[in-house]
Amino acid sequence: MTSQSELHNRLAGDIVKMIVMPPLEAGGDFKDVMVLLESVIAGVVLGMFKLGGDNIVLDTVLAGVKARVEEIMARERLGPLPTKGSA
């Protein structure tokens, strides 16, 4: 059975391309991509409400997105950080 991490890694890149590329290929811009992303996030969150989630779902998702973006941007700016010593 595939772990959730493996499933995430396999699907995330394809889903990002499916959200970003069609609006740009149709002559759209950053704003058009963001509107599509908002619709996708809203649909997922509403689906979670139907499954018994509550208002914390939206806050949790957005906090996770913000933390993930900050982590990735820092890693790209700084590159891999060498560790000192050994554990």
URGI-V642671 format. One record per residue. N is the residue number from 1. RES is the residue in one small letter. BURIAL is 1 if it has 16 or more other ideal C-beta (glycine too) atoms within 10 Angstrom, else 0. Layout:
n->N res->RES burial->BURIAL
n->N res->RES burial->BURIAL
This chain:
n->1 res->m burial->0
n->2 res->t burial->0
n->3 res->s burial->0
n->4 res->q burial->0
n->5 res->s burial->0
n->6 res->e burial->0
n->7 res->l burial->0
n->8 res->h burial->0
n->9 res->n burial->0
n->10 res->r burial->0
n->11 res->l burial->0
n->12 res->a burial->0
n->13 res->g burial->0
n->14 res->d burial->0
n->15 res->i burial->0
n->16 res->v burial->0
n->17 res->k burial->0
n->18 res->m burial->0
n->19 res->i burial->0
n->20 res->v burial->1
n->21 res->m burial->0
n->22 res->p burial->0
n->23 res->p burial->1
n->24 res->l burial->0
n->25 res->e burial->0
n->26 res->a burial->0
n->27 res->g burial->0
n->28 res->g burial->0
n->29 res->d burial->0
n->30 res->f burial->0
n->31 res->k burial->0
n->32 res->d burial->0
n->33 res->v burial->1
n->34 res->m burial->0
n->35 res->v burial->0
n->36 res->l burial->1
n->37 res->l burial->0
n->38 res->e burial->0
n->39 res->s burial->0
n->40 res->v burial->0
n->41 res->i burial->0
n->42 res->a burial->0
n->43 res->g burial->0
n->44 res->v burial->0
n->45 res->v burial->1
n->46 res->l burial->0
n->47 res->g burial->0
n->48 res->m burial->0
n->49 res->f burial->0
n->50 res->k burial->0
n->51 res->l burial->0
n->52 res->g burial->0
n->53 res->g burial->0
n->54 res->d burial->0
n->55 res->n burial->0
n->56 res->i burial->0
n->57 res->v burial->1
n->58 res->l burial->1
n->59 res->d burial->0
n->60 res->t burial->0
n->61 res->v burial->0
n->62 res->l burial->0
n->63 res->a burial->0
n->64 res->g burial->0
n->65 res->v burial->0
n->66 res->k burial->0
n->67 res->a burial->0
n->68 res->r burial->0
n->69 res->v burial->0
n->70 res->e burial->0
n->71 res->e burial->0
n->72 res->i burial->0
n->73 res->m burial->0
n->74 res->a burial->0
n->75 res->r burial->0
n->76 res->e burial->0
n->77 res->r burial->0
n->78 res->l burial->0
n->79 res->g burial->0
n->80 res->p burial->0
n->81 res->l burial->0
n->82 res->p burial->0
n->83 res->t burial->0
n->84 res->k burial->0
n->85 res->g burial->0
n->86 res->s burial->0
n->87 res->a burial->0
